[in-house]
């Protein structure tokens, strides 16, 4: 079965999160994803609160920008969430928006190298290994977690370009694709991910989950809101991007992404969504029954 979820967008103030999380848990939403967008809301702090306010919903963070984070801190925080809320935290890391990284003095000369070093060290630490590493960006001297997760946990990577997609296949357990990815883009991403997996000797028994955001608008002004956001993002010329309409239209758009290679589809409301709680209910109660 395709996993389905929704995004709590950081354009909403943090104090709105509690009500959305509790509703998501009540209506049976499978996954609620959060963003660590500069300079809005912290990903780990928001995820910890969301997990504590809920009992069932999985909480994803997509993405934690690695230029902002020492890998030991990322590992400590990830391990803490996984031990307190087993099986419910889903964490992804990525390059971060380079302009934002530049604003805080954290722009990396080689974002792909940094992400590779971070992924390798993070996954090893979460496996309970003791590391001494002297990389270009990641340096650790006899570091191990006192409280690693009790079992294996997946680490996702956000990727868009060919090098990053191959890297995700080689060094991550899953890939997060942005809402700027149409079905043909998902097919292309899958091919590149598989190339990376093959080059790294990753076995077919190692599942690699692909998560795709789907820009979604529903309600009487859905088409206008969707169009406005695509124009604002410079994506209005990309075919088959986003969906506006009722649950049936949204379910068909989800299915197109699944047929292209997505395992999980996360509905992303427009930044001006007038009813975030209603959007979560729509996802769980109207779209979910239509998605096999």
N, C-alpha and C positions, 0 to 999 in steps of 0.2 A: 504493500500500500504506500502511495506517495505521502510523505509527511507534509503538513501544511501549517503555516503560522502567519504571524503578522508582526509588523514593526511598530515599536513605540518610538516615534521620531523625536530627536532632541530639540526640535523647534518648540516642543511643549515644555513647560517648566517642570523641574524635577518633582515638585509636590503633586503633580497629576499622576505620577507613576503608580502610587499605591492603589488608587481606585481602578486603574486599568488592569493592573496585575490581579487584583481580587476578582474582577469581572472575568478575566481570562480563565482563571482557575474554576470559577463557578460554571461557565458555559462550556468547559471542556476544550479550550484552545490547546493545541498540542505544543506549540512553540511561540514564545514572544522574544523578539530580537531587539537589542539595544545597540546604539552606536556611540563610540567615543569620538565624536566630532569636536575638533577645536573650534571654539573654546566654550563648549556648552556643558556637557555632563560627563563625569568620570565613568568609564565602563565597568570597572570592578566594583566600585561603591554602589552604582545603580543595580548591578546584577546581584550583589549580596542582599540588598534590600528587597529586590523582587523575589528572590528565592525564599527569603524569610517570611514574606507576606503570602506565600502560596504553598500549596501542598503537592500539586501534580504537574503544572506546566513546566516545560523545559525552558530555560532562559539562555539565549545566545547573546554573545557580544561580538559584533562584527563591524569594526575590527579594532584591536589594540595596536596603535602605531609603534613599531619596534624602535624607531629612533628616540622615542621619549622614554624608553623603559630598559633598565638594566635587566638582563635575562634572569638573574637570580630573583629579583623582585617579582617578575612575571610568574616564575615557577612557584614561589612561595604563595602568591595570591591564588593562583590556579589550584594548587594542591589544597589550600585551605577550603576553597569552595567545593572541591570534589569530595573532601572528607566530610564536610558538614551537610552537603546536599548530594549524595551519591547519585550519579546518573542523570542529574538535571541541569548541570552547567555545560554549556557549549562555548568554547572560547576560540576565536580566530585572531590571528596576527597578520599584519601587513605593512607595506612600505610607509603608509601615511601619505596625506596630500603634501607634496613637496613644498608648495608655497607656505603652508602652515608650519612645516618642519623648519623652514628658513626663518619664519617669524620668531621662533623660540631658540634659534641657534643650534638646531639639531639635524640639519640637512646632511645626509650622508653622501659622500662622493660616489659610492657604489651601493645603491639601495638593494640590488639583488644579492651582493655579497653579504651585506648586513642581514638580510632576511634569511639567507641560507645558514649563516652562523647561529643566528638566534633560534631558528627552528631545530637545528641539530642539538644545540645545548638544552633547549627547553624540553624537548621530548626525552632526552637522556635523563635530565634531572627528575622529570615526572615518573620515569621508570625506576627511580630510586638509585641511580648510578652516582658515583663520586667522580667529579670531573676536574681535570686540570687542562685548560685550554688557553692557547695563545694565538688568537686569530687577529685578523685585521681590525675587527670591532669588538668581538667578544673575548674577554680575558677572565679566566676563572682559575683560582689556585686552591686545589683540594676542597672543592665545594660539593656538598651533598645536602639534601633536605632531611631534616630530622623527622618530618611528618609527610612523607610522600603519599600520593593517593593509594588507597588500599588495593586497587586493581588498575588495569590499563585504561587510559583516557585518551580520546582523540584530540589532536591539535590541528586546527584548520588554518589555512592561509588564504588571504585575499589576493587575487591575481587578475590581471587584465591582459598584459602583453605576452608575447610568445615565450620569452625567457622566464618570466614569473610563473606562467602556467606550467611549463616543463619543470621548473623548480618545485612547484607545489606537488606535482605528481611524484617527484623523486623524494621529497623531504617532509611532506605533510601527510596527514591522514584524511584530509578532505579539502575542498576548495570552495570559497565563497565568491560568487560572481555578482556584480552590481546590477542594478535595474537598467543599466545601459546595454544589457546583453539580450538581444533578440534570440529566437530559436536557432537561427543559423550560427549565431555567436556561441551558443551553448554547444552545438555540434563541433565547431572548431576548437573550443576549449577542451572538450572531451578528448579529441585527437591529440592535442598537445600534452594534456595531462598523461595520457597513456604512453606517449613517447617518453616523457620523463620517468614514468614508472618502469618502463622496459629498460631504459638506460641505467637505472639504479638497481635493476634486478629485483624489483618489488614483485612478490608472488601474487598470483591470481586469487589466493585465499585472503589477501589483505584488502579489505573493502576500502574504497576511496569514495566518499560521499560528496556529491556536488550540490551545493546550496545556491539557489538563484533567487534574487529579489525580483518581484514583479510589480512595477508601478501600477497602482489600481485606484480607480475612482468609481464611486457608485452614488446614486441619488440623482435628483432632477438636473443638477448642473454638472454632472460627472464629465461629460465630454469637454466642456469649456475648461474645467480645472485641470484635466489631464493635458490638454493642448497647451495651456499656459505654462505648466511645469516643464514640458518637453521643450518649449521655446526658450524658457529661462535657462535651461541646461544646455542649449544648443544641440538638441537631439531630435528636433522636429522632422528632419529629413530621413531618419533611420526607420526603415519599414518594420512593421510587426512589433513595435515597441510599446509596451504598456497596454492597458485595457480599461475601457470605460463602459459601464452598463450594469445589468443585474447579475444575480448569482450564476445564471446559465452562461452568460458571456464570459464571466471571470473564470468559471470552471473550464471552459473551452480553451482559454488562454493558458491556464495552468497545464492542461493536457498537452498543448503544443510544446511547452518547455520540457515536460516529462518525456515526450516522444523524442525530443532532441538530446536527451541525456541527463536531465535534472533528476535528482533523487528527492530533494526537498525544495518546495517553493514557498517563499515568504512574501506575503502580500504587503507591499509598501504603500501606505496612503500618501496622497499629495501633501505637501508641506502646509497647505491651508485646509486640510481635512476638518470640517466643522464639528464632527462628532467622533472623536477617537474611540470612545467606549462603544458607540454604535458600530464602528468599523470592526472592532474585535468580535462583537456579537454576530455581525454579518459573516465574517470569515468562518467562525465556528459553527453557526447554526444554519446558514444558508449555502455557503460554498462547499464546506466539508462534505456534506452528504452527496454532492454531485461529483466528487473527485475520487476515483477508485484507488 
